[in-house]
Amino acid sequence: MLHTSDPLFSRFAGSALGAFIGDALGMAVEGQPHELILETYGGMLDDMWPGRFPAGHYTDDTEMAISLLEVLAATGDLDPALLARHFTVNFHPERGYGGRIYGIMSQLAAGEAWDRVGTDSFGNGAAMRVAPAGFYFYDDLDRAAQEAARQASITHRHPEALAGAVIQAGAVAMATRAGLDDAPLFVESFLRTLAGLARDHDELSATRLLAVANIQPGETLDVIAQIRGLFQCDVKAIEAVPPAIAAFLMTTNFREAVLMAVNLGGDADTIGAMAGAIAGAYYGFEALPAAWLDRLENGDLGRDYVINLCRQAAQRKAAAG
Ligand SMILES: [Mg+2]
């Protein structure tokens, strides 16, 4: 009953489960430098390993993305007050959140308004969760960017955090559309369009993103070295979003994209989730390795729940015409 022949479902579930897989792969090595990953695994990490959680479990990235997906599937909109309520209901502090989120969640739980709790954080926490806004509004890039920035502002108000969320949502939106049309993506125009969206919030984020165009194709470890030469691959949006975009653009299938992303090291779960969301949207649900899908945690808010939300969201989108 997966309806994998439905093209919208394939892109929505490809992106949402692609992010889930990237998060779970990166979870094992979150915060570790690239060199330590190679040493620990005798080469690149290429499968799901346990880390702070058992193998196949997700972290804050997927937990927050689930809230966006729930709201979109239920309403076809991304009302920030409703989204903020979903964030608090779904919040499990042990999932590995950034430090500032705890204060935000307690203020929201105490009834404070969604537009009064955000901090000036320039972290990647608004970009890591934004994929559902990208694939749901794939047919309206400006809307995707607006929704990305608005959902970001619940928690993050720094221009670099907003720009990062807009870049990531725009990338997912364009990957979804190209995937649906079975059309190729051209690196330079893809980056230029995203930089244009970012510029509405932060000029530096746009300029830094465009550096991805200088990366030369090559062996995986060589491309990883080039990306790491350009970006810190850490918890800052401006240092984490472009590497995820690069991992997608410099590879030719889902598996290569997420493995390149998580092996960069640093904020591996988040960069993996973002690369997985873009690659999954482009290549589709059928391109996700079955062995990885099988290993994803599948409790109340696990794999099948996310698949079901994607089915509902795709049906709502198709009905809206
Ligand atoms: Mg995380």
Residues whose N, C-alpha, C, O or C-beta is under 5 A from the ligand:
A	BS01	MG	T59 D60 D61 R95 G96 D269
